[in-house]
Amino acid sequence: ILSDIMMPRLDGIALLKILRSDASLRDIPVILLSARAGEEARIEGLGAGADDYLLKPFSARELQVRVGALLELTRVRRQHERELRRAHEELKASEAALRETDQRKDEFLAMLAHELRNPLAPIANASELLARMLGTDARAQAGIQMIKRQVTQLTRLVDDLLDVSQITQGRIQLKKEILQLDAIVTHAVESVGPQL
C-alpha cells in the first residue's frame, strides 16, 4: 500500500494504525509518502509501523526499486514463516511419535514383567519342596537357600518392572532398610560361584 501522510479525513499514520491493528492486514507492506522533510516525521511514520518512508519529490525509478525490494522482503519473510510453520508441525508430529513410542515401551515392560512373574511362583514352590525332601543335607540346603534368595531378588526386579507406570510418572518411592554387609558379600559370591 502506498499512502500519503496527508489525506482528506484520514491521515496516513491513522490508516497505518488501522491496518496494523487488524491481524488479517497486519503483514501487508506499507510505504508512506510525504512532502514533510525531517527526521521526526520519518521516525513517526516508521514508528507507527510503516515499512518504508519516501519524501516527495521522488522518481518513478526510486519508487519502483523500493516497492520491488519491499515485495521481495515480504516474499522472503512469508517463505520463512511457512518454513517455520512446517518445522513446527514436524516437531509436533515427532513429539507425538515419541510419546506413542514411550507409551508402547511402558506397555511392553508391564507385559514383560507380568509374563516373567508367572514362572517365579512354581520355582519358589519347587525350591520349598526340595528343601523338605532333601532334609538336613547341608550342601543341598545351601543350594536351595541360594535358589530362594535369587527367586526373591528376581521377584523384586519383576515388581519394579510392574511399577513402570509409577516410575514414568515420577511417583517411585525408595524403601530404605539396614543391610548386613557380610550377607551382601555372601550373596555376591554365590551368584558368581559357578564361574569362579
N, C-alpha and C positions, 0 to 999 in steps of 0.2 A: 504494500500500500504506500502510495506517495501522498503525503498530507501536508498542506501548508499550515504553518503555525497560525496564521491569521485567516480565519474563515468566518463568514457571517453566522451568527447564532451559536457557533461551536468552534472553539479554537483547537489546534492540532494536539495540544497537550491533553485537553479534556477527552478528545476522541481516542487518543492513545491509552488513557487510563481506562476507558470503557472496554477497549479491545483487550487489554492485559488482564482485566478482571473477569473476562469470560473464558473459561477453560477451553472451549472449542475454537476460540480465535487467538488464544494466547501465543501460539508459535508462528503466527503469520508475520513475516518480516515487514517492518515499517521504517520508511525513510521520511524524516521531517524536512520540510523545505522552509526557508526563512530568509527574509531580507535583513533581519536583525543580526548585526555583527556582534562579536564579543563573546568572551569565554563563558560568561554567566548564562546567556541564552542557550548556548550549546550544551553546557552542563545540565541545565534544566531539562532540555529535551532528551538527552541521553539518560539522565537520572530517572525520567518518567518511564523509561523502557524502550526508547527508540533504538533501532539497530544502527542507524546512521543519521547524520545531520548535514544537510547541504545548504550552503549560503548562496543566495542569488546575487548576481547572475552566475550561472554555471553553463558549461557547454553540454550539448547533447551527448558528446562522446564521454564526458566525465560521468554524466548520469547513467549512460549505458554500462560503463565499466563498473560503477558502484553497484548498480542493480544486479549485474552479472555475478559480481563477487559475493553479494549478499545471498543470491539464489543458490550459488554453489555451496556456501557455508551452511545454508538451511538444508540442502540436499545431504551434505555430509553428516550434519547433526542428526537428521532423521534416520539415515542409514545406521549410524552408531546407536541410536535409540532402538531400532529394530534388532540390531545385533545383541544389545543388552537384554532386550525382552526375550530373545531366543535363548541366550545364555542362561537367563533366569529360569525359563521354562525347563531347559535341560537340567539345570541344577535341582529344580523341584522334582523332576522325574527321577533323577539319580537318588535323591534323598528318599523318595517313596520306594524305590527298588531296594535301597539299603535297609529301610525299615522292614520291608517284606522279607528280605533275606535273614535279617536278625530274628524276626518272629519265627520263621521256619527253623532256624538253628535252635531256638528255645524249645520249640515243639519236638524237634528231633532229640534233643538232650533229655527232655522229660520222658519221651517214649523209650529211649535207650535205658534210662535209669529204671523205669518200670520193668522192662524186659530183663535187666540184669538182676533185679531183686528176686525174680521168680526162682532161679536155681539156688539162691542162698539158703532158703529155709530147708530144703532137703539136705544140703551139705551140712548144715548145723545139726539137723536131726541125726544124720548118719554118724557124725563125729560123737554125738552123745551116746548112740547105741554102741559104737566101737569102744568107747571108754568103759561102758558097763560089761561088755563081752570080754574084754581083754584083762579085766580085773586089775591086779597090782603090778603088772609088768611095767617097771619104771621107764624103760625106753619107749614102749608103746604109748604110755600115758603122756610122756613129754611130747611125742609127735602129735598126739591128739590135742593136747593143750595148745600147741603151735597152730594146728588147723583151726581151733576155736578162736584164737586171737586174730588170725588172719581173716576168718569169716566175719568177725566183729568189725575189724578195720574196713573190710570191703563193704560191709553194710553201712558204715558211717559215710564212706565215699559215695555210695549209691544214694543215700539220703540227701547228701549235699547236692547231687545232680537233680534230685526231685525238687529241691528248693531253688532251682534255677530262676524261676519267675520272681522269687523274692530277691535274689541276687541282682537281677537286671533292673529291678525297681528300687534298688538301694535299701532294702529292708532286711539285709542279712544281720544276724546277731552273733556276736562272738561269745562262746561259752568258755569261761576260764576255769581251770582246775589245776590243782597241785599234782605234779607227777614225780615219781621216783626215778632218778637218773639211771640207777642200775637196771631197772625194768626196761627202760627205753633202749639201753645198750644191749641188753639180752635179746630183745625183740629184733633189733637191727642185725645182730649176729646170726640169729635164727633164720632171718629172711635171706641172708646170703650164704648160709651154711653149706648147702649143696655145691655151690660154686667154689667155696674155699677148699 
